[in-house]
Amino acid sequence: MQAFCVPTLAAQIKAAYSLPGVASVRTSKKQVSAGSSVIESIRAFGSHSLTFLVQVTQRLTELTGSKVATTEYAVTVTGSGTSWQVSDIELATAGNS
C-alpha cells in the first residue's frame, strides 16, 4: 500500500491493525475479508487534491459464518501530473471536504 498512500496514512493503517487484540482476534476466528469499491461522485477538487465519495463493500467470513457491510468514505488524493497518492480517508459523514 505504500505506493498508493502518503507515508503518514500508511503508518496509521499499520498502527490500527497492530492494536493489541486486533490481529489475534482475526487469526483466532480465521477471518477472511474481501472488499470492493465504487466511486460514487467527486466531493471536492483543487489543483493538487481530489476528494471522492467511495462506496466500499466488505464481505467478512469467519468460523461462525459471513456478513456483508457497505460503508461510504470520503477519500482524498493529493499530487499532480501522474503522481497521486491517498492522503486521507474518512467516513463520508465525518467531513473530509
N, C-alpha and C positions, 0 to 999 in steps of 0.2 A: 504494500500500500504506500510505501514511502515515495514512489514515483508519482503518485496521484494526490498526495496530501502535503501541505506545508509541514515542516518538522514538528512544530508545536502541537498540531492536531494529531499527527501520528503518535506522539508521546502521550497525549490524553487518551487515545483509544487503547494503547498498550496498557496504560495505568488502570483504566477501567476494567480491563479483562483480568488484570493481576490482583484486583482487590481480594482480600482474604475470603476464601469460600467460593468465589465465583467459578474458577476453573475446576475445583474439586467437585462441586455440585454437577457441573456439566459432564464430568468424567463418570461420576458415580451413577448418574441417571442415564448414561450413554446417550446424551443429547446430540442430535444432529440437526443442523439448521440449514435451510436453503431459502434463498430470497430472490426477489425480482423487483424491478422498479420501473416506473414510467414517469417521465417529466410531464407534468400537467400544464404548467404555464411558467412564464417569466414574471417574477415579482418586481425585480428592480434591475437596472443596468446602468453602468457608467463606463468610462473609458478604460478602466482597469479592473472592473468587477462585474459579475453577473450573479443574480440570486434566482434560483429556480425553485418552484414548488414541485416536489417529487413524492409520488405515492409509492411506498415500499410495502411489499407483501412478504411476510415471513412464514414459512412452514416449519414448525418445530416438532421433531419426532423424538420420543424418549421411550423408556421401558413401559410406561403406562398408557401410551397412545400418542396421538398427534393433535396439533391445533394450528389454526391459521389466524394470523393477525395482520391487519393493514393499518399503517400509520402514515401521516403526511408530514414531510420535513421540508424546511427551507434550507437549501444547500447553496452556499456562496463559493464561487470560484474567483480567484484573482490571478492576474498576469497580463500578458499581452502577446500579440502575434500567435505563435504556435505553442507558447509555453504558459499553460493554465494549470493551476492546482486548486484543490478544495482547501479552503481556508477556514470554513465554519459550517457546522451542521447543527440546526436547532429544530425543535418541534415547530411546525408551521404556525401554531397558535402562540408561540413564545416570542415571535418577532423575526429578527434577522432580515431586516429590510435595508 
